[in-house]
Amino acid sequence: MPEETDRWIPLESNPEVFNDWAYAAGLNKCQAHFEDVFGLDDALLAMVTPGAKAVCLCFPCTETIETKAREEDAKIRETGQQPIDPTVFWMKQTIPNACGTMALIHALSNSDVTLIPESPLAKFIDECKGKTPLERSALLATTPLFASIHSSAAMAGQTDASTADMQTTLHFTAFVRAPAASARAHEPKNVEWRLIELDGRREGPIDRGKCSDLLKDAANYVDRFYVSHANSMRLSMVALCPGPVPSF
């Protein structure tokens, strides 16, 4: 059984790897799949299967990005932010190199996908009910449900990930959409949707503004913040899209 201090093998930002993990965890192959997002401009976004349900971003942990994140966390602690819908599922990352699994859990648990009953992810989400984000993290660190799934998916990547001791300067975050917190209270006919970023290293879900098109809105935010502060081409995105993996 894994300990909280265990270091997992980093996942590769690769739709095949993400699909292997998701299907082993309980996603129905006929219902949704991950695919590459090849760029942030409209022409490249149009190549993605319409109706994206979540976006996972892999980015380099540059000094600028880390500093901006700390500053934003401090500001949110001090002044707050747009209220987040209370049903949004988020957990704190405590396991080194587990950010890929964290992004996958955040993406799948906050999307309108149906998980196979009694599958590892369905069991985990059920066990997390009523728990705090840190309690969920402790459960992830001790449950046997995901460690082998994560390891198998990581070893299936195209890059050498043969050891959990390897250091990585890359990190995953996820973007999903959620109704405005006020919408659930008043149940208006026209629900306002918000773009929510879910990063296990941060202090909670972060509101990124109104969301009318999840893929485009996430791409716009990534372009404004991550691209401008990364100073690196090592940015990659995969989207959770409806339907089975396309056959080309």
C-alpha positions in Angstrom: 0.0 0.0 0.0 1.6 3.4 -1.0 2.7 5.8 1.6 2.1 9.5 1.4 5.8 10.2 0.8 6.1 7.7 -2.1 7.3 9.3 -5.3 5.3 8.2 -8.4 6.6 7.9 -11.9 5.8 11.1 -13.9 3.0 10.7 -16.5 3.8 11.8 -20.1 1.5 14.4 -21.6 0.3 12.1 -24.3 -3.4 11.2 -25.1 -2.6 7.5 -25.5 -1.1 7.5 -21.9 -4.1 9.5 -20.6 -6.6 7.2 -22.3 -4.8 4.1 -20.9 -5.1 5.6 -17.4 -8.7 6.8 -17.8 -10.0 3.5 -19.2 -8.2 1.5 -16.5 -9.7 3.8 -13.9 -13.3 3.4 -15.1 -14.0 5.7 -18.1 -16.3 4.0 -20.7 -14.3 3.8 -24.0 -17.5 4.6 -25.9 -18.3 7.7 -24.0 -15.2 9.9 -24.0 -11.5 10.1 -24.8 -8.4 12.3 -24.6 -6.8 13.8 -27.7 -4.0 16.3 -28.5 -4.6 20.0 -28.7 -2.0 21.0 -31.3 -2.1 24.8 -30.7 -4.0 27.7 -29.3 -5.2 29.5 -32.4 -8.7 29.0 -33.7 -7.6 26.9 -36.7 -5.8 24.3 -34.5 -8.6 24.4 -31.9 -11.1 23.6 -34.6 -9.3 20.3 -35.2 -10.3 19.0 -31.7 -13.5 17.0 -31.4 -16.3 19.5 -30.5 -17.7 19.5 -27.0 -14.5 19.3 -24.9 -15.3 18.4 -21.3 -12.0 19.2 -19.7 -8.5 20.3 -20.7 -5.2 19.2 -19.1 -2.1 21.4 -19.5 1.5 20.3 -18.9 3.7 23.3 -18.3 7.3 24.0 -17.1 7.6 25.2 -13.5 9.5 28.4 -14.3 10.5 30.8 -11.6 8.1 33.4 -13.0 5.1 31.0 -13.0 5.9 29.8 -9.5 6.1 33.4 -8.2 2.9 34.4 -9.9 1.1 31.4 -8.4 2.3 32.3 -4.8 1.2 35.9 -5.3 -2.2 34.8 -6.5 -2.7 32.4 -3.6 -1.8 35.1 -1.2 -4.2 37.5 -2.8 -7.0 35.0 -2.7 -6.3 34.3 1.0 -6.5 38.0 1.7 -9.3 39.2 -0.5 -11.1 36.1 -1.8 -12.3 35.3 -5.3 -15.4 34.6 -7.3 -17.3 32.0 -5.2 -16.7 28.4 -6.6 -19.6 26.0 -7.0 -19.4 23.7 -4.0 -19.8 20.5 -6.0 -16.4 21.1 -7.8 -14.1 18.2 -6.8 -10.6 19.3 -5.8 -7.8 17.7 -3.8 -4.4 18.7 -2.6 -1.4 17.0 -4.2 0.9 15.5 -1.6 2.5 12.7 -3.6 5.6 13.7 -5.7 5.2 13.2 -9.4 1.5 12.5 -9.1 0.3 15.7 -10.8 -0.7 13.8 -14.0 -3.0 11.5 -12.0 -4.3 14.6 -10.1 -5.1 16.3 -13.4 -6.9 13.2 -14.6 -8.9 12.8 -11.5 -9.9 16.5 -11.5 -10.8 16.3 -15.2 -12.9 13.2 -15.0 -14.6 13.8 -11.7 -15.7 17.3 -12.8 -17.0 16.3 -16.2 -20.4 14.9 -17.3 -19.0 11.4 -18.0 -20.4 8.3 -16.5 -17.9 6.0 -14.8 -18.2 2.2 -14.9 -19.8 1.2 -11.5 -17.4 -0.2 -9.0 -14.4 0.9 -11.1 -11.4 2.4 -9.2 -12.3 6.0 -9.9 -16.0 5.5 -9.1 -15.0 3.9 -5.8 -12.5 6.6 -5.0 -15.0 9.5 -5.7 -17.5 7.7 -3.5 -15.0 7.2 -0.7 -14.2 10.9 -0.9 -17.7 12.1 -0.2 -17.8 14.2 2.9 -14.0 14.5 3.1 -11.9 17.6 3.0 -9.3 18.2 0.2 -6.5 17.1 2.5 -8.4 14.0 3.6 -9.0 13.1 -0.1 -5.2 13.5 -0.6 -4.5 11.2 2.3 -6.9 8.7 0.8 -5.1 8.9 -2.6 -1.8 8.4 -0.9 -2.9 5.2 0.9 -5.4 3.6 -1.5 -4.2 0.8 -3.7 -6.7 1.9 -6.4 -4.4 4.1 -8.6 -0.7 3.4 -7.9 -0.6 0.5 -10.3 -2.8 2.3 -12.9 -0.5 5.3 -12.7 2.7 3.2 -13.0 1.4 1.2 -16.0 0.3 4.3 -17.8 3.6 6.1 -17.1 5.6 3.1 -18.4 3.6 3.1 -21.6 4.8 6.6 -22.6 7.3 7.3 -25.3 9.9 8.9 -23.0 12.0 7.1 -20.4 10.1 7.1 -17.2 11.7 3.9 -15.8 12.3 5.3 -12.3 10.2 7.1 -9.8 13.3 8.9 -8.5 13.6 11.0 -11.7 13.2 14.8 -11.2 10.9 16.7 -13.4 10.4 20.4 -13.9 7.0 19.9 -15.6 3.6 20.0 -13.9 0.0 19.3 -14.8 -3.1 21.4 -14.2 -6.7 20.9 -15.3 -9.4 23.2 -16.6 -13.1 22.4 -16.3 -16.3 24.3 -16.4 -18.8 24.7 -13.5 -21.9 26.7 -12.9 -21.6 29.9 -11.0 -22.1 29.3 -7.3 -25.1 31.6 -7.4 -26.7 29.6 -10.2 -27.1 26.6 -8.0 -28.8 28.6 -5.3 -31.3 30.4 -7.6 -31.5 27.9 -10.5 -31.9 30.4 -13.3 -33.0 29.2 -16.7 -29.8 30.5 -18.3 -27.0 29.2 -16.2 -23.7 31.2 -16.1 -20.8 28.9 -16.5 -17.3 29.6 -15.1 -13.9 28.4 -16.2 -12.2 26.7 -13.2 -8.6 25.8 -12.9 -7.8 22.7 -10.7 -4.1 22.5 -9.7 -3.3 20.2 -6.7 -0.3 22.4 -5.7 -2.5 25.4 -5.2 -4.7 26.2 -2.3 -8.0 25.3 -3.9 -10.0 25.7 -7.2 -9.4 29.0 -9.0 -12.0 30.9 -11.0 -10.7 32.0 -14.4 -13.8 33.9 -15.5 -16.9 33.3 -17.6 -16.9 30.2 -19.8 -18.9 30.0 -23.0 -16.6 27.5 -24.8 -14.4 25.4 -22.5 -11.7 24.7 -25.0 -11.4 28.2 -26.4 -11.6 29.8 -23.0 -9.0 27.5 -21.5 -6.7 28.1 -24.5 -7.1 31.9 -24.1 -6.1 31.7 -20.5 -3.2 29.4 -21.2 -2.0 31.9 -23.9 -2.4 34.9 -21.6 -0.7 33.4 -18.5 1.3 30.3 -19.1 2.7 31.0 -22.6 3.7 34.5 -21.7 5.5 33.4 -18.5 6.9 30.0 -19.5 9.7 31.2 -21.8 9.6 27.6 -23.1 8.1 25.6 -25.8 7.5 22.7 -23.4 3.8 23.4 -23.1 1.3 20.7 -24.2 -2.4 20.2 -23.9 -4.8 17.3 -24.1 -8.6 17.6 -24.1 -11.2 15.2 -22.8 -13.7 15.0 -25.7 -17.0 13.1 -26.2 -17.2 9.8 -28.0 -14.6 7.0 -28.6 -11.1 7.7 -29.9 -11.4 8.8 -33.5 -10.1 6.4 -36.2 -8.2 8.2 -38.9 
